[in-house]
Structures are given as structure tokens and as C-alpha cells.
Amino acid sequence: MAKWEYKVEAVEVTDKWSSKKQAKEVEKLHNRLNELGTEGWEMLSYESIPTVGAITGNVKGYAYLVFFKREMR
């Protein structure tokens, strides 16, 4: 029977991205996901969590928890 190990990574995304910053951050995330894939990690799912300002309580962006698994070696 297969045994699994799990990994959780947090990714923060601001809602105040310029198109240039957005392209840079998406490329960085893309590279990280490919890196984890070559290490055998499979992305299972993600959960978005709004981040809010301490004073205003307004949503200022999102944190994403990304869940991975791979078979134990």
C-alpha cells in the first residue's frame, strides 16, 4: 500500500498589482510549481484566504494555501 507525505505552501497575492508585477508574480509561481513537480509533488488543491487591513478591515489581497502530496520514498 502506498504511503504519502504532504506539503503546504503559502502564496500571498496583493490586489494592487500592475500588469507588469502580475506577470512577474505569475511566472514566479509557475516556476515554483514546476520545481515542486520535478521533485514529485502533485498539487491537490488550494484555499484562498482574504487578508484584511488592520485599521480599515478592507480586503487588501489574498493568501493562498497550496496543498501537495507525493509518495514517500
MDAnalysis code that builds the backbone (N, CA, C; Angstrom):
import MDAnalysis as mda
import numpy as np

u = mda.Universe.empty(219, n_residues=73, atom_resindex=np.repeat(np.arange(73), 3), trajectory=True)
u.add_TopologyAttr("name", ["N", "CA", "C"] * 73)
u.add_TopologyAttr("resid", np.arange(1, 74))
u.add_TopologyAttr("resname", ["MET", "ALA", "LYS", "TRP", "GLU", "TYR", "LYS", "VAL", "GLU", "ALA", "VAL", "GLU", "VAL", "THR", "ASP", "LYS", "TRP", "SER", "SER", "LYS", "LYS", "GLN", "ALA", "LYS", "GLU", "VAL", "GLU", "LYS", "LEU", "HIS", "ASN", "ARG", "LEU", "ASN", "GLU", "LEU", "GLY", "THR", "GLU", "GLY", "TRP", "GLU", "MET", "LEU", "SER", "TYR", "GLU", "SER", "ILE", "PRO", "THR", "VAL", "GLY", "ALA", "ILE", "THR", "GLY", "ASN", "VAL", "LYS", "GLY", "TYR", "ALA", "TYR", "LEU", "VAL", "PHE", "PHE", "LYS", "ARG", "GLU", "MET", "ARG"])
u.atoms.positions = np.array([
    [0.838, -1.180, 0.000],
    [0.000, 0.000, 0.000],
    [0.886, 1.247, 0.000],
    [0.529, 2.229, -0.810],
    [1.309, 3.466, -0.919],
    [1.209, 4.285, 0.361],
    [2.306, 4.944, 0.699],
    [2.331, 5.893, 1.818],
    [2.653, 7.259, 1.236],
    [2.018, 8.276, 1.778],
    [2.123, 9.618, 1.230],
    [2.724, 10.589, 2.229],
    [3.403, 11.585, 1.717],
    [3.809, 12.724, 2.532],
    [3.149, 13.959, 1.931],
    [2.946, 14.957, 2.766],
    [2.192, 16.136, 2.351],
    [3.002, 17.403, 2.590],
    [2.693, 18.417, 1.817],
    [3.391, 19.702, 1.910],
    [2.352, 20.809, 1.719],
    [2.512, 21.883, 2.477],
    [1.645, 23.056, 2.333],
    [2.555, 24.265, 2.108],
    [2.242, 25.040, 1.093],
    [2.978, 26.285, 0.834],
    [1.990, 27.438, 0.837],
    [2.410, 28.568, 1.364],
    [1.576, 29.772, 1.376],
    [2.063, 30.725, 0.289],
    [1.111, 31.278, -0.461],
    [1.411, 32.250, -1.505],
    [0.529, 33.456, -1.240],
    [1.127, 34.633, -1.126],
    [0.327, 35.845, -0.917],
    [0.212, 36.620, -2.214],
    [-0.969, 37.116, -2.471],
    [-1.239, 37.865, -3.688],
    [-1.942, 39.160, -3.305],
    [-1.366, 40.277, -3.692],
    [-1.989, 41.574, -3.422],
    [-2.993, 41.899, -4.521],
    [-4.008, 42.677, -4.202],
    [-4.962, 43.074, -5.241],
    [-4.526, 44.366, -5.929],
    [-3.364, 44.879, -5.581],
    [-2.882, 46.130, -6.158],
    [-1.752, 45.897, -7.154],
    [-1.854, 44.843, -7.937],
    [-0.846, 44.515, -8.936],
    [-0.955, 45.392, -10.163],
    [0.169, 45.822, -10.659],
    [0.215, 46.380, -12.006],
    [0.311, 45.178, -12.946],
    [0.051, 45.371, -14.216],
    [0.124, 44.238, -15.148],
    [1.547, 43.680, -15.207],
    [2.554, 44.538, -15.075],
    [3.949, 44.090, -15.086],
    [4.246, 43.234, -13.856],
    [3.819, 43.692, -12.682],
    [4.033, 42.934, -11.435],
    [3.263, 41.620, -11.491],
    [2.051, 41.655, -12.009],
    [1.246, 40.442, -12.103],
    [1.957, 39.398, -12.960],
    [2.458, 39.788, -14.112],
    [3.151, 38.847, -14.992],
    [4.374, 38.256, -14.294],
    [5.100, 39.083, -13.563],
    [6.300, 38.626, -12.850],
    [5.932, 37.614, -11.755],
    [4.893, 37.915, -10.977],
    [4.478, 37.035, -9.885],
    [3.895, 35.715, -10.406],
    [3.135, 35.774, -11.491],
    [2.582, 34.548, -12.078],
    [3.711, 33.669, -12.610],
    [4.714, 34.273, -13.237],
    [5.857, 33.496, -13.728],
    [6.613, 32.848, -12.570],
    [6.781, 33.592, -11.476],
    [7.458, 33.061, -10.280],
    [6.686, 31.859, -9.723],
    [5.360, 31.970, -9.641],
    [4.539, 30.871, -9.156],
    [4.616, 29.691, -10.110],
    [4.542, 29.947, -11.390],
    [4.645, 28.906, -12.408],
    [5.952, 28.124, -12.252],
    [7.052, 28.844, -12.085],
    [8.357, 28.202, -11.915],
    [8.405, 27.365, -10.640],
    [7.827, 27.881, -9.567],
    [7.822, 27.141, -8.294],
    [7.007, 25.859, -8.406],
    [5.835, 25.938, -9.056],
    [5.011, 24.739, -9.229],
    [5.737, 23.698, -10.076],
    [6.416, 24.134, -11.127],
    [7.183, 23.196, -11.949],
    [8.344, 22.577, -11.170],
    [8.985, 23.378, -10.328],
    [10.076, 22.877, -9.488],
    [9.566, 21.776, -8.554],
    [8.433, 22.035, -7.897],
    [7.856, 21.036, -6.999],
    [7.424, 19.787, -7.778],
    [6.906, 19.985, -8.988],
    [6.512, 18.854, -9.820],
    [7.692, 17.962, -10.166],
    [8.845, 18.554, -10.448],
    [10.025, 17.737, -10.763],
    [10.537, 16.998, -9.527],
    [10.179, 17.487, -8.339],
    [10.541, 16.801, -7.095],
    [9.517, 15.730, -6.728],
    [8.484, 15.572, -7.576],
    [7.485, 14.534, -7.340],
    [6.233, 14.992, -6.625],
    [6.129, 16.298, -6.319],
    [4.951, 16.809, -5.618],
    [3.807, 17.020, -6.597],
    [2.639, 16.574, -6.228],
    [1.424, 16.782, -7.015],
    [0.516, 17.738, -6.254],
    [0.069, 18.809, -6.927],
    [-0.824, 19.750, -6.272],
    [-2.199, 19.116, -6.135],
    [-2.710, 19.112, -4.918],
    [-4.029, 18.548, -4.652],
    [-5.118, 19.605, -4.762],
    [-4.894, 20.737, -4.111],
    [-5.896, 21.795, -4.096],
    [-5.268, 23.057, -3.506],
    [-6.076, 24.097, -3.445],
    [-5.648, 25.326, -2.785],
    [-6.855, 25.949, -2.096],
    [-6.575, 26.798, -1.146],
    [-7.615, 27.505, -0.397],
    [-7.229, 28.973, -0.356],
    [-8.135, 29.854, -0.753],
    [-7.840, 31.286, -0.690],
    [-8.400, 31.861, 0.611],
    [-7.590, 32.712, 1.222],
    [-7.954, 33.346, 2.482],
    [-7.751, 34.847, 2.321],
    [-8.823, 35.654, 2.423],
    [-8.645, 37.098, 2.264],
    [-7.796, 37.670, 3.404],
    [-6.902, 38.585, 3.044],
    [-6.139, 39.312, 4.057],
    [-6.746, 40.711, 4.145],
    [-6.924, 41.182, 5.357],
    [-7.592, 42.468, 5.561],
    [-6.681, 43.440, 6.295],
    [-6.917, 44.718, 6.038],
    [-6.166, 45.759, 6.724],
    [-6.539, 45.818, 8.192],
    [-5.565, 46.067, 9.051],
    [-5.803, 46.101, 10.495],
    [-6.719, 47.256, 10.900],
    [-6.617, 48.372, 10.218],
    [-7.398, 49.547, 10.604],
    [-8.746, 49.583, 9.874],
    [-8.713, 49.404, 8.563],
    [-9.937, 49.559, 7.767],
    [-10.783, 48.297, 7.712],
    [-10.153, 47.144, 7.833],
    [-10.882, 45.886, 7.684],
    [-11.180, 45.542, 6.234],
    [-10.678, 46.365, 5.291],
    [-10.883, 46.108, 3.872],
    [-9.958, 44.999, 3.377],
    [-10.436, 44.236, 2.426],
    [-9.603, 43.187, 1.828],
    [-8.477, 43.855, 1.055],
    [-7.234, 43.475, 1.379],
    [-6.088, 44.068, 0.683],
    [-5.387, 43.067, -0.215],
    [-5.825, 41.825, -0.191],
    [-5.227, 40.787, -1.016],
    [-5.679, 39.431, -0.526],
    [-5.002, 38.414, -0.996],
    [-5.359, 37.049, -0.617],
    [-4.104, 36.247, -0.332],
    [-4.211, 35.354, 0.630],
    [-3.181, 34.358, 0.871],
    [-3.759, 33.042, 0.371],
    [-2.955, 32.307, -0.329],
    [-3.380, 31.005, -0.839],
    [-2.554, 29.928, -0.169],
    [-3.230, 28.977, 0.431],
    [-2.556, 27.789, 0.937],
    [-2.670, 26.738, -0.156],
    [-1.525, 26.238, -0.605],
    [-1.489, 25.272, -1.696],
    [-1.041, 23.938, -1.110],
    [-1.841, 22.896, -1.349],
    [-1.615, 21.574, -0.762],
    [-1.067, 20.612, -1.806],
    [-0.010, 19.898, -1.432],
    [0.659, 18.947, -2.317],
    [0.793, 17.592, -1.624],
    [0.975, 16.548, -2.418],
    [1.316, 15.247, -1.871],
    [2.277, 14.551, -2.822],
    [3.052, 13.606, -2.280],
    [3.887, 12.730, -3.093],
    [4.072, 11.423, -2.344],
    [4.327, 10.395, -3.104],
    [4.536, 9.085, -2.491],
    [5.856, 9.114, -1.741],
    [5.848, 8.543, -0.549],
    [7.071, 8.505, 0.264],
    [8.082, 7.598, -0.411],
    [9.313, 7.997, -0.348],
    [10.410, 7.250, -0.988],
    [11.071, 6.322, -0.025],
])
